[in-house]
Amino acid sequence: MRIVVIGGGVAGLAAGYELVRAGHEVVLFEAGPVWGGQVRTFEIGGGRIESFYHHLFRSDTEIVALIDELGLGPDLRWIDSNVGLHAGGRNYPFIGPLDLLRFDRVSLLTRLRLGLTALWLRRVSDYTRYEGQRASDWITSHVGREGYDRVWGPLLRAKFGAYADDVSMVWFWGKIYLRFASREGGLFAKEQLGYLRGSFGRLVDALLEALTAGGAELALGTPVARITIADGRVSGLSLADGRHVAADAVIATVPSPLFARMLPELPALDARYAELLEAVRYQWATVLVLALDRPLSDIYWLTMTDDDVPFVVAVEQTNFVPPAEYGGQHVVYFSRYADPGDPIVEQDVQQVLDAYEPYIRRINPAFDRSWIRDRWLFKDRAGQPIVHAQYHETIPPHRTPVAGLYLANTTQIYPEDRGQNYSIRMGRRVARLALLDAARAADDAAARALP
């Protein structure tokens, strides 16, 4: 078969990898200038680093298996994590249960309820019991109004903006459940997070090498204008430069609105499927990255809980990976999720730094711009799907209404949240689904041809 994959993020690369391993002809198109999607990398001080911060949990078994499969296993390091909360101008370490008891921003009763609730969710493996429930309602009823207003509410608002109160309890469950899965040895064990020596860009490189060795055709900077249909099934696609590419099957890994524009006939073919694509809402993911000449804090992952802070987390990469890997510089990400109309969508790196600087000083009052050696700003308009309480009823199937055409994007990862592990799992599964459907169609055709 000749199969076209649209999108060169890790889902598309994993799908292509699965297909070439099965002996099929693969053509992969990426509209942008680099491979990797949200796992794309750039250079700081001679070392590669992700544009959007990444690490692995112990529960991320799919990507770990792929890393081993591609020969990178010896370079996957498991590192004790170092996380904290910032509240009221103070950084609170949150490494173990005792740190929760020291979190004096809420009452002792609320601290106990927060801990017991986390223990409860850790033991719940059946997420379906929470479908249709709002995280805000569940948290308030189990932790109390203080726990929601001072801890979880600000985080939901920072991530989902105006949609925070309607976020699905399943999404919240997944955050707690998977986080505890990275603590091997029980409640008092340290959490360990995984990182690939030299960045996850090496995984992207290895997938590209495997695709090339398998005979795949790889095309960067090549936007797809339209997916074409003939006799009720996919026939290929038209590129933005006017070329037509024939295909026996097409796997699209692009955001839902973009996919809908590539298939303008969809509303007439299946109005319900078209509605599902148009109904999805995304938050922009934005990340300001600073390279400093000294540390900002001693915490790797610092979650900001004060409502007025314009970023949700400060991720100090060099409290996780040694500064020597970035030429001795200290690297910090400041992450913000934004509604499409938020001013940050149009702002440049200097404007964002100007807005963030007073709040960076809350983390470290001594911070000064003279510390900054370089700065970058990265944005992704489909950074985070809004996972509302009825989200499970609005997920489009991977099989589209057009035979031979498949969709695999972050809106379909539920109940897990977006992430490398689940994008890779999804890409490989959808590739196998396409091959299974093709085999069944061939069997049916053979059966019809019998006298």
C-alpha positions in Angstrom: 0.0 0.0 0.0 0.9 3.6 -0.5 0.0 5.5 2.6 0.3 9.3 3.1 0.7 10.7 6.6 -0.1 14.4 7.2 1.8 16.0 10.0 5.4 15.5 11.2 4.9 15.5 15.0 5.6 12.4 17.0 2.1 10.9 16.2 2.8 11.2 12.5 6.3 9.9 12.8 5.2 7.0 14.9 2.5 6.1 12.4 4.9 6.2 9.5 7.4 4.1 11.5 4.7 1.5 12.1 3.8 1.4 8.4 7.3 1.1 7.0 8.0 -1.7 9.5 5.1 -3.5 8.0 6.6 -3.1 4.5 4.4 -0.4 3.1 5.2 2.7 1.0 5.0 5.9 3.2 4.9 9.5 2.2 5.0 12.0 5.1 4.2 15.7 4.7 5.0 18.4 7.3 3.9 22.0 6.6 6.4 23.6 9.0 10.2 23.9 8.7 11.1 21.3 11.3 10.1 17.8 12.4 8.8 17.0 15.9 5.7 19.2 16.4 5.6 20.1 20.1 8.8 18.0 20.6 10.8 20.2 18.2 14.2 21.4 19.6 16.6 24.3 19.4 20.1 25.0 20.7 21.3 26.6 23.9 25.0 26.7 24.6 25.8 23.9 22.2 23.1 21.6 23.6 19.7 20.7 22.2 16.6 21.4 24.2 12.9 21.2 23.5 10.9 24.3 22.6 8.2 23.0 24.9 9.4 21.3 28.1 9.2 17.5 28.2 9.8 14.7 30.6 8.5 11.1 31.0 6.6 9.4 33.8 7.2 5.8 34.9 3.7 5.1 33.4 4.9 6.2 29.9 5.6 2.6 28.8 4.9 3.1 25.1 7.6 5.7 24.5 10.1 3.8 26.7 9.6 0.7 24.6 10.1 2.7 21.4 13.2 4.4 22.8 14.6 0.9 23.5 13.5 -0.4 20.1 15.4 2.4 18.4 18.6 1.7 20.4 18.4 4.8 22.6 17.6 2.9 25.8 21.0 3.4 27.5 20.6 7.1 27.3 17.2 7.3 29.0 17.8 8.6 32.5 15.4 8.4 35.5 16.0 11.4 37.7 14.5 12.2 41.2 12.0 15.0 40.6 12.0 18.3 42.4 8.7 20.1 42.4 7.0 22.8 44.4 4.2 25.3 44.7 4.5 29.1 44.7 2.0 30.9 46.8 1.9 34.3 48.5 5.4 35.1 47.4 6.9 31.9 48.8 8.2 28.8 47.2 7.0 25.6 48.9 8.8 22.3 48.1 6.3 19.5 47.3 8.4 16.3 47.1 6.8 14.1 49.8 3.8 13.9 52.1 5.4 15.9 54.8 5.7 18.9 52.5 2.0 19.0 52.3 1.7 19.3 56.0 4.1 22.3 55.9 2.0 24.1 53.3 0.6 26.8 55.6 -1.4 28.6 52.9 -4.4 26.5 53.8 -5.7 25.1 57.1 -4.5 21.8 58.6 -7.9 20.2 57.9 -7.6 21.2 54.2 -4.1 19.9 54.0 -5.3 16.5 55.3 -8.2 16.5 52.9 -5.8 17.3 50.0 -3.6 14.4 50.9 -6.4 11.9 51.5 -8.0 12.9 48.2 -4.8 12.3 46.3 -4.4 8.9 47.9 -8.0 8.0 47.0 -7.5 9.0 43.3 -4.3 7.1 43.2 -6.2 3.9 43.8 -9.0 4.6 41.4 -8.2 2.9 38.0 -11.7 3.1 36.5 -12.0 6.7 35.3 -15.4 6.1 33.8 -17.0 6.7 37.2 -16.1 10.4 36.8 -17.4 10.9 33.3 -19.9 13.7 33.1 -18.6 15.3 36.3 -16.9 18.7 36.6 -13.5 18.7 38.4 -14.5 21.9 40.2 -17.6 20.3 41.7 -15.8 17.1 42.7 -12.8 18.9 44.3 -15.0 21.3 46.2 -17.1 18.6 47.6 -14.1 16.4 48.6 -11.4 18.9 49.5 -13.5 22.0 50.4 -13.8 25.5 49.1 -10.5 26.5 50.6 -8.6 23.7 48.9 -10.2 24.5 45.5 -9.7 28.3 45.8 -6.1 28.2 47.1 -4.7 25.1 45.3 -6.6 23.4 42.4 -8.8 26.3 41.2 -5.9 28.6 40.2 -4.3 25.8 38.3 -7.4 24.9 36.4 -7.9 28.6 35.6 -4.3 29.0 34.5 -4.6 26.1 32.2 -8.1 26.4 30.8 -9.0 30.1 31.4 -12.8 30.8 31.1 -13.5 27.1 30.8 -11.9 26.1 34.1 -15.1 25.4 36.0 -16.3 23.0 33.3 -13.1 20.9 33.0 -13.8 17.2 33.2 -13.1 15.3 36.4 -11.6 12.6 34.3 -8.9 15.1 33.2 -8.1 15.9 36.8 -8.2 12.2 37.8 -5.6 11.5 35.1 -3.2 14.1 36.4 -3.2 12.7 39.9 -3.3 9.0 39.0 -0.4 9.2 36.5 1.7 11.3 38.8 1.6 8.7 41.5 2.5 6.1 39.0 5.9 7.7 38.9 6.5 6.9 42.5 7.8 3.3 42.6 7.7 1.9 46.1 4.6 3.6 47.6 3.5 6.9 49.0 6.8 7.9 50.6 9.0 6.9 47.6 10.5 9.7 45.5 8.9 10.5 42.2 11.2 9.9 39.2 10.9 11.5 35.8 12.6 10.4 32.6 14.7 12.4 30.2 16.7 11.4 27.1 20.3 12.4 27.2 20.7 15.1 24.5 17.0 15.9 24.4 14.0 14.1 22.9 15.0 15.5 19.6 17.2 12.4 19.4 14.1 10.3 19.4 12.7 12.3 16.5 16.0 11.9 14.7 15.9 8.1 15.2 12.4 7.9 13.9 13.4 9.9 10.8 16.4 7.6 10.3 14.1 4.5 10.5 11.6 6.0 8.1 14.3 6.9 5.6 15.9 3.4 5.9 12.4 2.0 5.2 12.1 3.9 2.0 9.7 6.6 3.2 9.5 9.9 1.4 9.8 12.8 3.8 8.8 16.3 2.8 9.2 19.4 5.1 7.7 22.8 4.4 5.0 21.1 2.3 1.4 22.1 3.3 -1.5 20.0 2.3 -4.4 22.0 0.8 -7.0 19.3 0.3 -7.7 15.6 0.8 -9.3 14.1 -2.3 -12.0 11.5 -2.6 -13.0 9.2 -5.4 -15.8 6.6 -5.5 -16.5 7.1 -1.7 -13.0 6.5 -0.5 -9.8 8.6 -0.1 -7.7 8.8 -3.3 -4.9 11.1 -2.2 -4.4 14.8 -1.6 -3.6 18.1 -3.2 -0.6 20.1 -2.0 -0.6 23.8 -1.6 1.8 24.1 -4.6 -0.9 22.4 -6.8 0.6 18.9 -7.0 -1.6 15.8 -6.5 -0.3 12.8 -4.5 -2.1 9.5 -4.9 -2.7 7.3 -1.9 -4.4 4.1 -0.9 -4.9 5.5 2.6 -4.3 8.8 4.4 -3.6 9.3 8.2 -4.0 13.0 9.3 -2.4 14.0 12.6 -3.2 17.7 12.3 -5.6 19.7 14.6 -9.3 19.1 14.0 -10.1 22.6 12.5 -7.3 22.2 10.0 -8.4 18.7 9.1 -11.9 20.0 8.5 -10.6 22.6 6.1 -8.8 19.9 4.2 -12.0 18.0 3.6 -14.7 20.6 2.7 -17.1 17.8 1.6 -17.3 16.4 5.1 -20.5 18.2 6.2 -22.4 16.7 3.3 -20.8 13.2 3.9 -21.4 13.1 7.7 -22.8 16.2 9.4 -22.3 14.7 12.9 -18.6 14.0 12.3 -18.1 17.5 11.0 -19.8 19.0 14.1 -17.5 17.0 16.3 -14.4 18.5 14.6 -15.8 22.1 14.7 -16.9 21.8 18.4 -13.3 21.3 19.7 -11.8 24.3 21.5 -8.1 24.7 22.0 -6.0 26.9 24.3 -2.8 28.3 22.8 0.4 27.0 24.5 3.0 29.7 25.0 6.4 29.3 26.5 9.0 32.0 27.3 12.4 30.5 27.6 15.3 32.3 29.4 18.9 31.3 29.5 20.4 32.8 32.7 23.9 33.1 34.0 22.8 31.7 37.5 19.9 29.7 38.9 16.5 31.3 39.5 15.5 28.8 42.2 16.4 25.4 43.4 13.1 23.8 42.1 12.6 22.0 38.8 8.8 22.3 38.4 7.3 25.3 40.3 3.6 25.6 39.9 2.2 29.1 40.4 -1.0 29.3 42.4 -1.6 33.1 42.8 -4.4 34.2 40.5 -2.6 37.3 39.3 0.5 35.5 38.0 0.4 35.4 34.2 2.2 32.1 33.8 1.1 28.7 35.3 4.5 27.1 35.9 8.2 27.9 35.9 10.2 24.9 34.8 13.9 25.3 35.6 15.3 22.6 33.2 18.8 22.9 34.8 17.4 21.8 38.2 16.7 18.5 36.3 19.5 18.3 33.7 23.0 19.7 34.5 23.7 23.3 33.2 26.9 21.9 31.6 24.6 20.4 28.9 23.7 24.0 27.9 27.1 25.6 28.0 26.9 26.3 31.7 23.7 28.4 31.3 20.6 28.0 33.5 17.5 27.4 31.5 13.9 28.3 32.7 10.6 27.9 30.9 7.6 30.1 31.8 4.5 28.5 30.5 1.1 30.0 29.8 -2.1 28.6 28.2 -4.1 31.3 26.6 -7.5 31.8 25.0 -7.3 32.6 21.2 -8.1 36.3 21.8 -5.5 36.7 24.6 -2.9 39.5 23.8 0.0 37.1 24.3 -1.0 35.4 21.0 0.2 38.5 19.1 3.0 39.6 21.5 6.8 39.2 20.8 9.4 37.9 23.3 10.2 41.4 24.7 6.6 42.2 25.4 6.1 38.9 27.2 9.2 39.3 29.2 8.1 42.8 30.2 4.8 41.4 31.4 6.4 38.5 33.3 9.3 40.2 34.9 7.6 41.4 38.1 6.2 37.9 38.7 9.6 36.3 38.0 10.9 38.4 40.9 8.3 36.8 43.2 10.2 33.5 42.6 13.5 35.2 43.3 13.4 38.8 44.5 17.0 39.3 43.4 16.3 38.5 39.7 17.7 41.1 37.4 17.7 41.4 33.6 21.4 41.4 33.6 21.2 37.7 34.4 19.6 37.0 31.0 22.0 35.6 28.3 19.3 34.9 25.7 15.5 34.6 25.4 13.0 32.9 23.1 9.2 32.7 22.8 7.4 29.7 21.3 3.7 29.4 20.6 1.3 26.6 19.5 -2.3 27.4 18.6 -3.5 23.9 19.3 -1.6 23.5 22.5 -4.3 22.1 24.8 -7.8 20.8 23.9 -10.5 22.0 26.3 -11.5 18.8 28.1 -15.0 19.7 29.4 -17.3 17.6 31.5 -19.1 16.1 28.5 -16.0 15.7 26.4 -16.2 11.9 26.2 -19.4 12.4 24.1 -17.7 14.6 21.6 -14.5 12.7 20.5 -14.4 11.9 16.8 -13.5 8.3 15.9 -10.2 7.6 14.3 -12.1 6.2 11.3 -13.6 9.1 9.4 -16.7 8.9 7.2 -14.4 8.5 4.2 -13.0 4.9 3.7 -9.2 4.8 4.0 -9.0 8.2 5.8 -8.0 8.4 9.4 -7.6 11.1 12.0 -5.2 10.9 15.0 -4.7 14.1 17.0 -4.6 15.2 20.6 -8.3 15.6 20.9 -8.6 11.8 20.7 -6.1 10.9 23.5 -8.8 11.0 26.3 -8.9 9.8 29.1 -5.2 10.6 29.2 -3.9 14.1 28.6 -1.7 15.1 25.6 1.9 13.9 25.8 4.6 12.2 23.8 3.7 8.7 25.1 0.1 8.9 24.2 0.7 10.5 20.8 3.1 7.8 19.9 0.7 5.1 21.1 -2.1 6.7 19.1 0.0 7.0 15.9 1.0 3.4 16.0 -2.5 2.2 16.8 -4.1 4.1 14.0 -1.5 2.9 11.5 -2.4 -0.7 12.5 -6.1 0.2 12.2 -5.5 1.4 8.7 -3.7 -1.9 7.8 -6.4 -4.0 9.4 -9.1 -2.2 7.4 -7.2 -2.6 4.2 -6.7 -6.3 4.8 -10.4 -6.8 5.6 -11.4 -4.9 2.4 -9.0 -7.1 0.4 -10.6 -10.2 1.9 -14.1 -8.9 1.1 -13.1 -8.1 -2.5 -11.6 -11.6 -2.9 -14.7 -13.2 -1.5 -17.0 -11.2 -3.9 -14.8 -12.4 -6.8 -15.3 -16.0 -6.1 -17.7 -17.8 -8.5 
